[in-house]
Amino acid sequence: MVVHDRTRLIGGLAFTVVLCYNRETMLGRLVEPQWIDKKFVEKYTIMEASSEDVFEFKVNMPSVIRLIPDNTEGILDYACGTGYLTEAINKIPQLCRGGVDSYDISPVMRGIAHSNGANVIEDERQLFQKKYGAVILKLVLQFIDDIDTSLAKITGLIKPGGSVIISIPNPDRTAQIYNGPYNKSWRYINEVGDFGLYCTMIHRPFEDIHDNFAKKGFYMSAIQKVTDEARGDILPKRLNARFTLSEQK
Ligand SMILES: C[S@@+](CC[C@H](N)C(=O)[O-])C[C@H]1O[C@@H](n2cnc3c(N)ncnc32)[C@H](O)[C@@H]1O
């Protein structure tokens, strides 16, 4: 009897370990943010160029651009991805006059942005030598764990009176779709488009982001909730906002 129970216990434990291992491996394979992986980026680029992303190109990107004040002196498209936003800004005279730079953590993305005509900053150290009238953070904050530290660095790039423009998945929407609490931060696995690309993202209440900017001397000067009307979504898909640094800083 004792031997039988022990065997059952050991068997049960072994089964649980194997199950956990498989789950970890599967999740690890599925959810790691793979922005530095060439194959992942290639797939992402195909997805981006497909009609799936009409919302980003035709609805969300114009909304982000509308938040950039005219005659801003110098713009940085931080986490530029393939650089399509940089490209669009470069075509608007009242925005690009002061120059437009791009940066991305992924060397693969930087290469693509460069080949798409963006003025890409290759080295992070070089990035912190210049100040900008506006920094754009389009769809990147949801990938960053420690936004306090990252935003401290990024907001250090802003000239007095300058702005940071953010675009994030609307947290009201993620809370509803993934059935999680609005007021806490938590992770979720999101399929990007319909191309079998998965990313881990962080749901974060907008208030946390707001308070983080406020702590650094910024006030919220504009906010937009962008709805995906083409798909008939009731809840806005993006929450975009502009935070401006006071002139005294
Ligand atoms: C969803 S894409 C968004 C790209 C582009 N901003 C857009 O809206 O299409 C996320 C991008 O953020 C970049 N990224 C992720 N974490 C980053 C970080 N900590 N610093 C800079 N770039 C980052 C990735 O390499 C990727 O290009």
The ligand as a Gaussian input file, in Angstrom:
#p B3LYP/6-31G(d) Opt

LIG

0 1
 C        4.324000      47.106000     -32.276000
 S        5.845000      47.728000     -32.871000
 C        5.427000      49.421000     -33.139000
 C        6.294000      50.045000     -34.187000
 C        5.860000      51.449000     -34.616000
 N        6.032000      52.413000     -33.552000
 C        4.427000      51.407000     -35.086000
 O        3.561000      52.007000     -34.437000
 O        4.172000      50.740000     -36.069000
 C        6.842000      47.827000     -31.405000
 C        8.255000      48.308000     -31.682000
 O        8.847000      48.669000     -30.434000
 C       10.206000      48.260000     -30.449000
 N       10.630000      48.170000     -29.045000
 C       10.234000      47.273000     -28.117000
 N       10.764000      47.572000     -26.920000
 C       11.520000      48.690000     -27.094000
 C       12.324000      49.483000     -26.229000
 N       12.443000      49.197000     -24.935000
 N       12.980000      50.556000     -26.743000
 C       12.866000      50.853000     -28.054000
 N       12.119000      50.139000     -28.938000
 C       11.445000      49.071000     -28.452000
 C       10.203000      46.969000     -31.225000
 O       11.463000      46.619000     -31.715000
 C        9.180000      47.269000     -32.308000
 O        9.771000      47.801000     -33.448000

